[in-house]
Amino acid sequence: MFKKIILLFSITVVFVACQDIEKSEKPENLISEDKMVDVITEISLLQSARNFNKRIFENTGIEGQEYVFEKYNIDSLQFKRSNDYYADNYEIYQRIYDSVKKGFERMKVKLDTLQKQEQRLKDSIAEAKRDSLRKVKDSLNPQEEREIERISDSMINEKDSLDR
């Protein structure tokens, strides 16, 4: 019985103690939600780029967070205080990160679309080259065709001898 009372008392103390967690006060220079979405998005992209190939990223001379802070005219303390404030307000913080996620999804769709367009363009150029060569070849008489093949073969042989 005494153990149950101590356990109940301990649980009550822990529960009451957890209720006194201080939330961050709203900073005077709070970064707006929309701007925070943009800042977090860019910082995430820069961190991903650095993680993808650290050496190339470092050779650019770009300091990730500093670049973003300068671009959005904020400083690290303002970002930290704003981030802490939003983190203490779960609904707002969730909304910010949902917006960041949606932004990345939109970027992915655009990138996929651009990659498909680029591939179609490459395929189109390759097809045009094949058609062009086919037309030239079809317009040649057999003697001209043999002469072009001879010149092509001699150029290949000359290149091979230079490579050695």
C-alpha positions as a printed NumPy array, in Angstrom:
array([[   0.   ,    0.   ,    0.   ],
       [   2.817,    2.375,    0.937],
       [   4.547,    1.617,   -2.39 ],
       [   1.383,    2.522,   -4.289],
       [   1.14 ,    5.846,   -2.463],
       [   4.794,    6.651,   -3.232],
       [   4.31 ,    5.669,   -6.889],
       [   1.171,    7.804,   -7.173],
       [   2.932,   10.716,   -5.471],
       [   5.943,   10.379,   -7.81 ],
       [   3.754,   10.341,  -10.899],
       [   1.901,   13.419,   -9.655],
       [   5.169,   15.282,   -8.984],
       [   6.522,   14.423,  -12.43 ],
       [   3.259,   15.451,  -14.089],
       [   3.123,   18.778,  -12.242],
       [   6.816,   19.447,  -12.893],
       [   6.334,   18.929,  -16.608],
       [   3.576,   21.538,  -16.677],
       [   6.002,   24.311,  -15.776],
       [   8.072,   24.007,  -18.93 ],
       [   8.66 ,   27.544,  -20.149],
       [   7.722,   28.31 ,  -23.688],
       [   9.821,   30.704,  -25.67 ],
       [   8.485,   34.208,  -25.692],
       [   7.541,   35.682,  -29.026],
       [  10.658,   37.55 ,  -30.164],
       [  10.311,   41.176,  -31.229],
       [  11.923,   40.448,  -34.582],
       [  10.08 ,   37.169,  -35.242],
       [  10.631,   35.867,  -38.75 ],
       [   7.292,   35.527,  -40.542],
       [   6.013,   32.027,  -41.288],
       [   6.398,   32.488,  -45.052],
       [   9.955,   33.75 ,  -44.72 ],
       [  10.739,   30.932,  -42.273],
       [   9.545,   28.408,  -44.881],
       [  11.904,   29.946,  -47.447],
       [  14.839,   30.073,  -45.011],
       [  14.405,   26.466,  -43.852],
       [  13.991,   25.305,  -47.456],
       [  17.202,   26.975,  -48.588],
       [  19.192,   25.843,  -45.559],
       [  17.998,   22.266,  -46.181],
       [  18.967,   22.461,  -49.859],
       [  22.417,   23.812,  -49.041],
       [  22.984,   21.135,  -46.394],
       [  21.927,   18.466,  -48.879],
       [  24.306,   19.86 ,  -51.494],
       [  27.134,   19.859,  -48.956],
       [  26.33 ,   16.297,  -47.908],
       [  26.101,   15.138,  -51.53 ],
       [  29.623,   16.24 ,  -52.409],
       [  31.367,   18.067,  -49.601],
       [  34.574,   18.839,  -51.499],
       [  32.834,   20.457,  -54.476],
       [  30.533,   22.394,  -52.156],
       [  33.439,   23.669,  -50.077],
       [  35.286,   24.729,  -53.237],
       [  32.422,   27.088,  -54.07 ],
       [  33.319,   29.145,  -51.014],
       [  29.674,   29.426,  -50.012],
       [  28.996,   29.34 ,  -46.286],
       [  25.536,   27.745,  -46.24 ],
       [  23.65 ,   29.303,  -43.362],
       [  25.527,   32.594,  -43.551],
       [  24.57 ,   32.898,  -47.219],
       [  20.899,   32.279,  -46.434],
       [  20.901,   34.651,  -43.468],
       [  22.416,   37.392,  -45.61 ],
       [  19.991,   36.712,  -48.461],
       [  16.97 ,   37.053,  -46.177],
       [  18.492,   39.865,  -44.113],
       [  18.364,   37.955,  -40.831],
       [  21.001,   36.843,  -38.346],
       [  21.632,   33.54 ,  -36.595],
       [  20.218,   34.751,  -33.264],
       [  17.021,   35.955,  -34.896],
       [  16.7  ,   32.612,  -36.676],
       [  17.333,   30.647,  -33.466],
       [  14.817,   32.647,  -31.451],
       [  12.203,   32.415,  -34.198],
       [  12.852,   28.696,  -34.633],
       [  12.56 ,   28.133,  -30.855],
       [   9.318,   30.101,  -30.731],
       [   7.793,   28.152,  -33.616],
       [   9.048,   24.835,  -32.153],
       [   7.171,   25.62 ,  -28.926],
       [   4.013,   26.234,  -30.972],
       [   3.551,   22.842,  -32.551],
       [   0.67 ,   23.696,  -34.898],
       [   2.555,   26.599,  -36.458],
       [   5.804,   24.628,  -36.661],
       [   3.985,   21.721,  -38.306],
       [   2.431,   24.127,  -40.813],
       [   5.876,   25.543,  -41.63 ],
       [   7.399,   22.108,  -42.193],
       [   4.392,   20.965,  -44.224],
       [   4.972,   23.981,  -46.475],
       [   8.674,   23.124,  -46.772],
       [   7.755,   19.549,  -47.709],
       [   5.215,   20.711,  -50.317],
       [   7.829,   23.064,  -51.76 ],
       [  10.274,   20.173,  -52.148],
       [   7.566,   18.09 ,  -53.801],
       [   6.877,   20.93 ,  -56.288],
       [  10.618,   21.221,  -56.987],
       [  10.811,   17.487,  -57.642],
       [   7.928,   17.618,  -60.119],
       [   9.599,   20.537,  -61.954],
       [  12.949,   18.735,  -61.999],
       [  11.374,   15.518,  -63.302],
       [   9.581,   17.509,  -66.016],
       [  12.804,   19.259,  -67.043],
       [  14.674,   15.947,  -67.156],
       [  11.978,   14.436,  -69.401],
       [  12.074,   17.474,  -71.703],
       [  15.876,   17.282,  -71.869],
       [  15.74 ,   13.591,  -72.758],
       [  13.12 ,   14.224,  -75.463],
       [  15.333,   16.982,  -76.886],
       [  18.398,   14.684,  -76.906],
       [  16.376,   11.928,  -78.569],
       [  15.051,   14.407,  -81.121],
       [  18.559,   15.673,  -81.956],
       [  19.872,   12.108,  -82.298],
       [  16.977,   11.203,  -84.592],
       [  17.568,   14.321,  -86.698],
       [  21.257,   13.406,  -87.058],
       [  20.365,    9.853,  -88.119],
       [  17.836,   11.169,  -90.655],
       [  20.337,   13.693,  -91.975],
       [  23.057,   11.067,  -92.386],
       [  20.59 ,    8.685,  -94.012],
       [  19.579,   11.36 ,  -96.541],
       [  23.203,   12.185,  -97.35 ],
       [  24.05 ,    8.506,  -97.713],
       [  21.01 ,    7.892,  -99.916],
       [  21.998,   10.792, -102.179],
       [  25.528,    9.456, -102.763],
       [  26.412,    7.15 , -105.588],
       [  28.347,    3.98 , -104.662],
       [  31.733,    5.45 , -105.68 ],
       [  31.255,    8.555, -103.481],
       [  30.123,    6.348, -100.615],
       [  33.282,    4.219, -100.862],
       [  35.451,    7.386, -100.972],
       [  33.802,    8.768,  -97.786],
       [  34.316,    5.432,  -96.019],
       [  37.999,    5.411,  -97.125],
       [  38.546,    8.968,  -95.808],
       [  36.746,    8.092,  -92.573],
       [  38.858,    4.959,  -92.12 ],
       [  42.084,    6.864,  -92.741],
       [  41.066,    9.519,  -90.199],
       [  40.382,    6.802,  -87.616],
       [  43.743,    5.156,  -88.338],
       [  45.531,    8.511,  -88.098],
       [  43.858,    9.215,  -84.736],
       [  44.852,    5.757,  -83.467],
       [  48.501,    6.323,  -84.436],
       [  48.507,    9.716,  -82.663],
       [  47.035,    8.175,  -79.504],
       [  49.946,    5.716,  -79.251]])
